[in-house]
Amino acid sequence: MGLMRNIVIVDYQPQWPEMFAEESAHLREALGATLVAVHHVGSTSVPGLAAKPIIDILAVVRALAEIDGRNRAMRDLGYEPKGELGIPGRRFFSRGPDDQRTHHLHAYELQHAEVAAHLDFSDYLRAHLEPARRYAQVKAELAQRHRHDIEAYIEGKEPLIHEILDSARQWRGSPGDGA
């Protein structure tokens, strides 16, 4: 299923925000009126944070059925539609071959709880240097330990992600779903 990937964490790259800006323009064109908002999220959106060199993009859409109807336009941009990929209410797209992905697109309808979670998490890390440093350290250790096992890498990050997300929700004043 392509779950064995080479996991590499690199130092922050100053071109990541520009890569996001360029891609968001293409996405606005491809997704048209169904796109409500587009955000740069995840580690590459946090200045100074080491990350896998994959731009994470959050697309807020009017309706999942509308984005499902745009799969051809997404393929034309080089994205592979992957459906929910384990998260109900999400549409996930990856760009680039498994071992050289360049972008991930997470699309949710406006009121989905994951929209606030993605924004709160990234905003919190941008505003709080110490948790961002800790997150980078954990990711680097996990990437070293699980170099080719993306599932173990993701699983290893979960406890810290939940801890940071809880802090982010308190900081933002967002209601949590307890998950």
VOKEMI-530693 format. One record per residue (C-alpha): x, y, z. Coordinates in pm, whole numbers, plus 50000, padded with zeros to 5 digits. Layout:
XYZ/...
//
This chain:
500005000050000/503015022849987/503335026350365/507065019550361/508565053550285/511905069550357/511185094650635/513535124250633/513375154850856/515175185550720/515935219750862/513385246950796/513535259150436/512745296050375/511125287650038/508285267650201/505935297650239/506495306949873/505875270849767/502585272349957/501605305749803/502315293049453/500385260949510/497425278349671/497005299249354/496855267249146/494375251849389/492105282449380/491985278649003/491395240949009/488805240749287/486935272249195/483905282949397/483895251849618/487055264849789/486165286950085/489715291250220/493185276750186/495775276150467/499405265750507/499435241950806/501725216550964/505425218651035/506425235850710/504175265050810/506175271451129/509275293251070/512395276151202/510755242151255/512455211551108/510035190650905/509495164650639/509845186050323/506155182250232/503905212850222/500695205950415/497705225150284/494305228050448/491485234250201/488165244850348/485415236450100/481665241850070/480895204850022/482875172649995/480715161949701/481965192749515/485615184749578/484955148449480/483805162549148/487175180049108/489365148849119/490265152448751/491355188648803/493415177249103/495035149548896/495865175648632/497805194348905/499685162448990/497655152449297/496445117349366/492975116249528/493035092249824/489525096949965/489105099750341/492265079750414/491155071250766/489595104450870/485825106950822/484785139450657/488185145450495/489405142950140/493155137350116/495355143149813/499095137249779/501385151949517/504495133749401/505495097149426/505385081649775/509125085349826/509255121149694/506005137449796/505975175249774/502465184449894/499615170450100/496135185550071/493625179750350/490125191350248/487265195350495/483905212250495/483775245350682/482325233251012/484435201551047/486315200251381/489595192151204/489655226851045/490035243351386/492425215951502/494805221351208/494725259151245/495045258851624/497985234451614/499985253951354/499185288151503/500155276051851/503515262751732/504215295451550/503525314451873/505285290852120/508925282952054/509485256652324/506675232552221/507765237251858/511335227651950/510105197352143/507935186651850/510885189851609/513085169151842/510485141451875/509975140451498/513725138151436/514075109651688/511115090951541/512375095651186/515725081151292/514105051751473/511425044551210/513225055550895/511015035050659/507845029550866/505475059050822/502805042851041/505185039051338/506435074651283/502885088751285/501885067351583/504935078951777/503995115551728/500385111151842/500825116352220/502755148752173/500375160951902/497425155852138/499275173852419/500135203352193/496605204052051/495115205152402/497385234452488/496545251052157/492815248152219/493195263452566/495355291052421/492875298152142/489775291952350/488505266052101/486235238452225/487895204452207/486145172652106/488155153152362/489685131152094/
//
